[in-house]
Amino acid sequence: MITIGVLGIQGAVSEHIDKLRSFNEVKAIVVKTKEELNLVQGIIIPGGESTAIGKLLEDFSLIEPLRERIEKGLPVWGTCAGMILLAKKISKDPKAYLKVMNIEVKRNAYGSQLESFQEQKIIKEISKEPIPIVFIRAPYVERIWGTVDILAEVDGKIVACREKNMLATSFHPELTEDLSFHKYFVEMIS
């Protein structure tokens, strides 16, 4: 049994918890404290409002403990706002949060809530079949360096990537019926 946490201070927390509970080998918990962080073998940073989550991470004194665990190899997956929080650089913003992944992210790159959209896409590392990908006020990756692998692009923009123990998606797999990305993350941990 592996314990996977979902950072539970803001955003699509329950949706990720529900998806993780589909796997027999997974115990899913909400993480809001350093003590809870120490119980997990992997963590998801959900979509939500990146500025709010970043501020709350600081208020909850979780930035440093989370950064240290990720740098020591804790598997982490950031979806949408989570991608922004993992990035070493945010376009046109001097502030970055966890600064662990060699990516530069453009916030709200696809526009407002009204410009939200969904596509079907084959992402060969994840699924041989097309899977739904949902974008809501989504970022995308403008630049990568180091050992980052691109997993998916939409219209020439990077929307999913991986670097060692870190996975980032600008879309929301937790808002679909598909379990492919959650399965991939569980396998990253196992």
C-alpha positions in Angstrom: 0.0 0.0 0.0 1.4 3.4 -1.0 0.2 6.7 0.6 -0.3 9.5 -1.9 -1.1 13.0 -0.6 -3.1 15.8 -2.3 -2.0 19.2 -1.1 -5.3 20.3 0.5 -5.1 24.0 1.1 -7.0 25.2 -2.1 -8.2 23.8 -5.4 -9.4 20.5 -6.9 -8.5 18.4 -3.9 -11.5 16.1 -3.6 -11.4 15.3 -7.3 -7.8 14.0 -7.1 -8.6 12.1 -3.8 -11.6 10.4 -5.6 -9.4 9.3 -8.5 -6.6 8.0 -6.3 -9.2 5.9 -4.3 -9.9 4.0 -7.6 -6.6 2.2 -7.1 -6.5 -0.7 -4.6 -2.8 -0.2 -3.8 -3.3 3.5 -2.9 -4.3 5.2 0.3 -5.1 8.8 -0.5 -4.8 11.6 2.2 -5.2 15.3 2.2 -2.0 17.1 3.2 -2.1 20.4 5.0 0.8 20.1 7.5 4.4 19.1 7.6 3.5 16.0 9.7 1.0 14.9 7.0 3.6 15.6 4.3 6.0 13.2 6.1 3.4 10.4 5.7 3.3 10.3 1.9 5.3 8.5 -0.8 4.0 10.9 -3.5 2.1 14.2 -3.6 -0.3 16.0 -6.0 -0.4 19.7 -6.1 -3.9 20.4 -7.6 -5.2 23.0 -9.8 -6.7 26.1 -8.2 -5.4 29.7 -7.9 -1.5 29.5 -7.9 -1.1 32.8 -6.1 -3.5 31.8 -3.3 -1.9 28.3 -3.0 1.6 29.9 -3.0 0.6 32.3 -0.2 -1.1 29.5 1.8 2.0 27.3 1.4 4.0 30.2 3.0 1.4 30.7 5.7 1.3 27.0 6.5 5.2 26.9 6.5 5.1 24.2 3.8 7.3 25.8 1.1 10.7 24.6 2.5 9.6 21.1 3.7 7.8 20.4 0.4 10.8 21.7 -1.7 13.2 19.6 0.4 11.2 16.4 0.0 10.8 17.0 -3.8 14.6 17.7 -4.1 15.3 14.4 -2.2 13.1 12.5 -4.8 9.5 12.6 -3.5 7.3 12.0 -6.6 5.2 15.1 -7.2 2.6 15.9 -9.8 1.4 19.5 -10.4 -1.8 20.1 -12.3 -2.5 23.6 -13.7 -1.7 25.8 -10.7 0.5 23.0 -9.4 2.6 23.3 -12.6 3.1 27.0 -11.9 4.1 26.2 -8.3 6.7 23.7 -9.4 8.3 26.0 -12.0 11.7 27.6 -11.5 10.5 30.6 -13.5 7.1 32.2 -14.1 6.9 34.5 -17.2 6.6 38.2 -16.4 6.7 37.5 -12.6 9.8 37.9 -10.5 8.3 35.5 -7.9 8.4 31.7 -8.1 7.3 29.3 -5.4 8.8 25.8 -5.0 11.4 26.4 -7.8 12.2 22.7 -8.4 11.4 22.0 -12.0 13.4 23.4 -15.0 10.5 25.0 -16.7 9.3 28.5 -17.4 5.5 28.8 -17.2 3.1 31.3 -18.7 0.2 31.9 -16.3 -3.4 31.9 -17.7 -1.9 31.4 -21.1 -5.1 30.3 -22.7 -7.1 33.3 -21.3 -10.0 33.5 -18.9 -12.4 31.0 -17.5 -14.6 31.6 -20.6 -11.8 30.3 -22.9 -11.7 27.0 -21.2 -11.7 24.0 -23.6 -11.3 20.2 -23.9 -9.5 18.1 -26.4 -8.8 14.4 -27.0 -5.2 13.5 -27.3 -2.9 10.5 -27.5 0.0 11.0 -25.1 2.1 7.9 -25.8 3.8 7.7 -22.4 0.4 7.8 -20.7 -2.1 6.0 -23.0 -2.3 4.4 -26.4 -5.9 5.6 -26.8 -6.9 9.3 -27.0 -7.6 10.7 -23.6 -9.6 13.8 -22.6 -7.6 16.8 -21.5 -9.5 19.8 -19.9 -8.0 23.3 -19.8 -9.4 25.9 -17.4 -7.5 29.2 -17.2 -4.5 27.0 -18.0 -0.8 27.8 -18.1 1.6 26.3 -20.6 5.3 25.8 -20.5 7.2 28.4 -22.6 10.7 27.0 -22.1 12.4 23.9 -20.7 16.0 23.2 -19.9 18.1 20.5 -18.1 16.5 17.1 -18.1 12.9 17.9 -18.7 11.0 15.6 -21.2 8.0 16.9 -23.1 5.1 14.6 -22.8 2.4 16.6 -24.7 1.9 19.7 -26.8 -1.2 21.4 -28.0 -0.8 23.9 -30.9 3.0 23.9 -30.4 2.7 24.7 -26.7 4.0 22.4 -24.0 1.1 21.2 -21.8 2.7 18.1 -20.1 6.2 17.4 -19.1 8.3 15.3 -16.7 11.7 15.8 -15.0 12.9 12.9 -12.9 10.4 12.6 -10.0 8.3 15.6 -11.2 5.3 15.5 -13.4 3.5 18.7 -14.6 0.3 19.1 -16.6 -1.4 22.4 -17.5 -4.7 20.5 -17.8 -7.0 18.8 -15.3 -7.1 14.9 -15.6 -9.0 14.9 -12.3 -12.0 16.5 -14.0 -12.5 13.7 -16.5 -13.6 10.0 -16.1 -10.1 8.9 -17.4 -7.6 7.5 -14.9 -4.6 7.3 -17.3 -2.6 10.1 -15.7 -3.4 9.0 -12.2 -2.3 5.5 -13.1 1.0 6.9 -14.6 1.6 8.9 -11.4 1.0 5.8 -9.2 3.5 3.9 -11.4 6.0 6.7 -10.9 5.8 6.1 -7.2 5.8 2.3 -7.3 
